[in-house]
Amino acid sequence: YTSLMTRADRLVQMEQSSIDSTTSSTSAQHEDDPMGSDETSGTKAIEVYTELMRSLVDKRPLRGGNNGKSSKSKASGVPTTSSATKDDHNSAVLMQVFLVFQQMKVSGATPDTACYNALLRACARAGDYHRAMEVMKELQSE
């Protein structure tokens, strides 16, 4: 996660520097780069951010010791489900996706439709209708 964020930030910097100057020496920038240059692979920063957001949204919560089945509360004997745990997971994922989105914007990358779709999907999974509406307003304003 962290290395992908760092990589995407570096790609944004490379993309911005290539726009700012037509002749720049990039070999010095990549000498200490163990992951290699993405300039030749055609990978864009926005693609890395989007894929990271999608992978977070598609990540499934781990099942608890009861294999996802309902159980009875020891105190009351009332059946319980793991929906609270699932909701917590989806809320945590929503927060992570928004953090990636904010980092993307701070780094200078311009969000595209795929980024907004990943945000909306995270909102839907978390059941956060209000945040989804805010994302839609932001998308429409661009």
C-alpha positions in Angstrom: 0.0 0.0 0.0 2.6 2.5 1.1 5.0 1.6 -1.7 2.3 2.0 -4.3 1.4 5.4 -2.9 5.0 6.5 -3.0 5.3 5.1 -6.6 2.2 7.0 -7.7 3.5 10.2 -6.1 6.7 9.8 -8.0 4.9 9.2 -11.2 2.9 12.5 -10.7 6.2 14.3 -10.2 7.6 12.8 -13.4 4.5 13.6 -15.4 4.5 17.2 -14.2 8.2 17.6 -14.8 7.9 16.2 -18.4 5.1 18.7 -19.0 7.1 21.6 -17.6 10.3 20.9 -19.5 10.6 19.1 -22.8 14.3 18.2 -22.3 15.0 16.8 -18.9 17.5 14.2 -17.8 15.6 11.5 -16.0 18.4 9.0 -15.7 19.7 10.6 -12.5 16.2 10.4 -11.0 16.1 6.6 -11.5 19.6 5.5 -10.5 18.4 4.7 -7.0 15.0 3.5 -8.1 14.7 -0.3 -7.4 11.4 -0.5 -9.1 12.6 0.8 -12.4 11.3 3.6 -14.6 7.6 3.7 -15.4 8.2 6.4 -18.0 8.9 3.7 -20.6 6.1 1.4 -19.5 3.4 4.0 -20.1 1.9 3.7 -16.7 0.3 6.9 -15.5 0.0 8.0 -11.9 -3.8 8.2 -12.1 -3.9 4.5 -13.1 -1.9 3.5 -10.1 -4.1 5.6 -7.7 -7.2 4.2 -9.3 -6.1 0.6 -9.1 -5.1 1.1 -5.5 -8.5 2.5 -4.7 -10.2 -0.4 -6.5 -8.2 -3.0 -4.8 -9.1 -1.5 -1.4 -12.8 -1.5 -2.3 -12.7 -5.1 -3.5 -10.9 -6.3 -0.5 -13.2 -8.7 1.5 -13.3 -8.7 5.3 -11.7 -11.7 6.9 -14.2 -14.1 8.5 -14.3 -14.4 12.2 -13.9 -17.6 14.2 -17.6 -18.5 13.5 -16.9 -18.7 9.7 -19.4 -15.9 9.1 -22.3 -17.7 10.6 -24.6 -16.2 13.1 -24.1 -17.2 16.7 -25.9 -16.7 20.0 -24.9 -14.0 22.5 -23.7 -15.7 25.7 -25.3 -13.0 27.8 -28.8 -13.0 26.3 -29.0 -16.1 24.1 -30.1 -13.8 21.2 -28.8 -14.7 17.8 -26.2 -12.2 16.6 -24.5 -11.7 13.2 -21.2 -10.3 12.1 -22.9 -7.3 10.4 -21.4 -4.9 12.8 -17.9 -6.2 12.0 -18.7 -6.0 8.3 -19.9 -2.4 8.7 -16.8 -1.5 10.6 -14.7 -3.0 7.9 -16.6 -1.2 5.1 -16.2 2.1 7.0 -12.5 1.6 7.4 -12.2 0.8 3.7 -14.1 3.9 2.9 -11.7 6.0 5.0 -8.7 4.4 3.3 -10.1 5.0 -0.2 -10.7 8.7 0.7 -7.2 9.0 2.0 -5.8 7.6 -1.2 -8.1 10.0 -3.1 -6.9 13.0 -1.0 -3.2 12.0 -1.4 -3.8 11.8 -5.2 -5.2 15.3 -5.3 -2.5 16.7 -3.0 0.2 15.2 -5.2 -1.2 17.0 -8.2 -2.9 14.2 -10.1 -6.3 15.1 -11.6 -9.0 12.5 -10.7 -10.8 10.8 -13.6 -14.2 9.1 -13.8 -12.7 5.7 -12.7 -11.4 7.4 -9.4 -14.8 8.8 -8.7 -16.4 5.4 -9.5 -14.1 3.7 -6.9 -15.1 6.4 -4.3 -18.8 5.8 -5.1 -18.4 2.1 -4.8 -16.7 2.5 -1.4 -19.5 4.8 -0.3 -22.1 2.2 -1.4 -20.5 -0.6 0.4 -20.3 1.4 3.6 -23.9 2.6 3.2 -22.7 6.3 3.4 -25.4 8.0 1.2 -24.4 11.5 2.3 -20.7 11.1 1.3 -21.8 9.5 -2.0 -23.8 12.6 -2.7 -20.8 14.8 -1.9 -18.7 12.8 -4.4 -21.4 13.2 -7.0 -21.5 17.0 -6.5 -17.7 17.1 -6.8 -17.8 15.0 -9.9 -20.4 17.2 -11.5 -18.6 20.4 -10.7 -15.5 19.3 -12.6 
